[in-house]
Amino acid sequence: MKFTIYQESRPGRRPNNEDRLAHCYSRDALLMVVADGMGGHYYGEIAAQIAVQTLVEIFQRNAKPEIRDPFLFLQKAMLNAHHAILDFTDSHDLNDSPRTTCVACIVQDSIAYWAHSGDSRLYLMRDGRVLTHTRDHSRMQLLMDQGLITEAQAAVHPERNKVYSCFGGPNAPEIEFSRKTPLETGDVLVLCTDGVWGPMPGDMMAIALKSENLMQAVPMLLGQAEIRGGPNADNLSMVAVRWEDNYVEAGSSGTSAVSTQTMPRDTVTTRLDAFGRNPNYRTELTDDEIERAIDEIRSTIQKYSK
């Protein structure tokens, strides 16, 4: 595999960053995942951390060096993450369960497979245009589907942040899957939270990400989204990958691209910020509470990532 990838998360104008994101890859498979801890519920950042870390650890165990069935992997890993959050809730006698949205994508053999629950989105972009993006599991999307409001009205609606599917809720999450989607050289996949796509139209992101340098384009987009979000700008998180292989024929790669061709079969490279360690993740928890949360998250995840 050959690709260029960059990820970044910012708190926006919020006191706490409840977003979490990660990517990891073996010689033959790539996983990207973004989770948005839901405000209004206890420990939203912990729900997001459990979701992302569960998917990552299951990937690390199963990418040997590819995932046997990507859609089955996504289904099982996401449901395990949901149950791990419920287990955390029960073991701590919380009055309300931590909750999070989640979107995840696997790429192998130059084919993308993705799934999501909630309103964190995936975009597939080609030649500066959006080919497709995930459909939000939100009240606003249902109203738009019924023709009761327009997309412009949904963007400023007071209930625009309400979702009907998530991890950690009382009902099993609705997990929506993509089709097997072949990628071409130069295609860009973007996973992001609503703090990004809410104020930043997809077509503007597609034009910006058409450039070769993701390490410049992604921070620029996050900065623009934060400005557009105004004084209440939400947390902003994005993972973007430019695919350098082709489903039909091999393409050339830029000097900044990752090449996994020489990786050992049993090796996985991971980028996942430790809970409470990223300076962009401001939290109301004390240092002692963070240490306890890290231990509790680790023990919870070990139970559900096998």
Secondary structure, DSSP 8 states (H G I E B T S, - for coil): -EEEEEEEEE-TTSSS--EEEEEEE-SS-EEEEEEEE-TTSTTHHHHHHHHHHHHHHHHHHH-SSS-S-HHHHHHHHHHHHHHHHHHHHHHTT-SS---EEEEEEEEETTEEEEEEESS-EEEEEETTEEEEE----BHHHHHHHTTSS-HHHHHT-TTTT-BS--BSSSS----EE---EE--TT-EEEEE-HHHHTTS-HHHHHHHTTSS-HHHHHHHHHHHHHHHHGGG---EEEEEEEE-S-SSS-----TT-EE-TTS-TT--EEEE--TTTSTT---SS-HHHHHHHHHHHHHHHHHH--
